[in-house]
Amino acid sequence: MNRRAFFAALGAALVEGARASSTYRADALARAAKADLGDNTIPCNNCDYCMPCPYGLDIPGILGCWNEAVAEGRLPDNPGDPAYAANRRRFLIGYARAVPALRSAARCTGCGHCSSHCPQSIDIPAAVRRVDDLVEKLRRNGRA
């Protein structure tokens, strides 16, 4: 699913839910996101409540790289995919440009300071580990 299709479905959900209660609207948005992106996204909305990280991580940037790759259908998770090599390269270059090495996922200690501030109740250390595991696998041998 590409980004354009996702936002088209999201807009349809907003129009559908605009006449209904806020609970219904939230449910409609959640349904649209799951239908278009699956359960592979991290539900971060870049609110920055998790910041500043005591260890200097750029948490929204890290999670945003993952979500952007998922939204654009280019998460390099299937080595059998003909676009895998290009997606792998694009993900690693995008990650390196968006998240400086000193603020990268590899520096996470799992302290959980960020999770206690997250209004989405994301297990941020686990999500950051998920991104870091992918980045390290892609850097090491090109296989996710």
C-alpha positions as CSV (number, residue, x, y, z in Angstrom):
1,M,0.0,0.0,0.0
2,N,1.5,3.3,-1.0
3,R,1.3,6.5,0.9
4,R,-1.2,8.1,-1.5
5,A,-3.7,5.3,-1.1
6,F,-3.3,5.4,2.7
7,F,-4.1,9.0,2.9
8,A,-7.1,8.6,0.5
9,A,-8.5,5.9,2.8
10,L,-7.7,8.1,5.8
11,G,-9.6,11.0,4.3
12,A,-12.6,8.8,3.6
13,A,-12.6,7.6,7.2
14,L,-12.5,11.3,8.3
15,V,-15.4,12.2,6.1
16,E,-17.3,9.1,7.3
17,G,-16.6,9.9,11.0
18,A,-17.1,13.6,10.8
19,R,-20.8,13.2,11.3
20,A,-20.5,10.8,14.1
21,S,-19.2,10.8,17.7
22,S,-15.5,11.2,18.5
23,T,-15.3,7.5,19.6
24,Y,-16.7,6.4,16.3
25,R,-14.3,8.7,14.5
26,A,-11.3,7.2,16.3
27,D,-12.5,3.7,15.5
28,A,-12.9,4.6,11.8
29,L,-9.4,6.0,11.7
30,A,-8.0,2.9,13.4
31,R,-9.9,0.7,10.9
32,A,-8.6,2.7,8.0
33,A,-5.0,2.5,9.2
34,K,-5.1,-1.2,9.9
35,A,-6.7,-1.9,6.6
36,D,-4.1,0.1,4.7
37,L,-1.0,-0.5,6.6
38,G,-1.6,-3.7,8.6
39,D,-0.4,-4.2,12.1
40,N,3.3,-3.5,11.1
41,T,3.2,0.2,12.0
42,I,4.2,1.7,15.4
43,P,1.4,3.9,16.6
44,C,3.5,6.9,17.2
45,N,2.1,10.3,16.2
46,N,5.3,12.4,16.8
47,C,3.8,14.2,19.8
48,D,7.4,14.4,21.4
49,Y,6.0,13.6,24.9
50,C,8.7,10.9,25.1
51,M,11.4,13.5,24.6
52,P,14.0,14.4,25.8
53,C,15.4,10.9,26.1
54,P,17.9,10.8,29.0
55,Y,20.3,8.9,26.6
56,G,19.9,11.3,23.7
57,L,17.8,9.1,21.3
58,D,15.7,10.7,18.7
59,I,12.7,8.5,19.4
60,P,10.2,10.2,17.0
61,G,12.8,10.1,14.3
62,I,13.6,6.5,14.8
63,L,10.0,5.4,14.9
64,G,9.1,7.7,12.0
65,C,11.7,6.0,9.7
66,W,10.0,2.7,10.3
67,N,6.5,4.0,9.8
68,E,7.4,5.9,6.7
69,A,8.9,2.8,5.1
70,V,5.8,0.8,6.1
71,A,3.4,3.5,4.7
72,E,5.3,3.7,1.4
73,G,5.4,-0.1,1.1
74,R,9.2,-0.2,1.1
75,L,10.1,-1.9,4.4
76,P,12.9,-4.3,3.5
77,D,11.5,-7.4,5.2
78,N,11.4,-10.0,2.4
79,P,14.7,-10.9,0.7
80,G,12.8,-12.7,-2.0
81,D,11.1,-9.4,-3.1
82,P,12.6,-8.0,-6.4
83,A,12.7,-4.6,-4.8
84,Y,14.4,-5.8,-1.6
85,A,17.9,-4.5,-2.5
86,A,16.6,-1.0,-3.5
87,N,14.3,-0.8,-0.4
88,R,17.2,-2.0,1.9
89,R,19.5,0.7,0.5
90,R,16.8,3.4,0.7
91,F,15.9,2.5,4.2
92,L,19.5,2.5,5.5
93,I,20.3,5.8,3.7
94,G,17.1,7.4,5.0
95,Y,17.7,6.2,8.5
96,A,21.3,7.5,8.5
97,R,20.2,10.9,7.2
98,A,17.2,11.2,9.6
99,V,18.8,9.9,12.8
100,P,22.4,10.9,13.6
101,A,24.6,8.1,14.9
102,L,24.7,9.5,18.5
103,R,20.9,9.6,18.6
104,S,20.3,6.2,16.9
105,A,18.3,3.2,18.2
106,A,21.5,1.3,19.1
107,R,22.0,3.7,22.0
108,C,18.7,2.7,23.8
109,T,19.3,1.2,27.2
110,G,15.7,0.2,27.7
111,C,15.2,2.4,30.8
112,G,11.6,3.0,30.0
113,H,11.6,6.7,30.9
114,C,10.0,7.5,27.5
115,S,7.2,4.9,27.8
116,S,5.8,6.5,31.0
117,H,5.2,9.7,29.1
118,C,3.7,8.2,25.9
119,P,-0.1,9.0,25.4
120,Q,-0.3,6.1,22.9
121,S,1.0,3.6,25.6
122,I,3.6,2.4,23.2
123,D,6.3,0.1,24.6
124,I,8.9,2.4,23.2
125,P,12.0,0.4,24.2
126,A,10.6,-2.6,22.4
127,A,9.7,-0.6,19.3
128,V,13.1,1.0,19.3
129,R,14.7,-2.4,19.6
130,R,12.6,-3.6,16.7
131,V,14.0,-0.8,14.5
132,D,17.5,-1.3,15.7
133,D,17.3,-5.1,15.1
134,L,16.3,-4.4,11.5
135,V,19.0,-1.7,11.0
136,E,21.7,-4.0,12.3
137,K,20.6,-7.0,10.2
138,L,20.5,-4.9,7.1
139,R,23.9,-3.4,7.8
140,R,25.5,-6.8,8.6
141,N,24.5,-9.0,5.9
142,G,21.6,-7.5,3.9
143,R,19.1,-9.9,5.2
144,A,16.2,-8.9,7.4
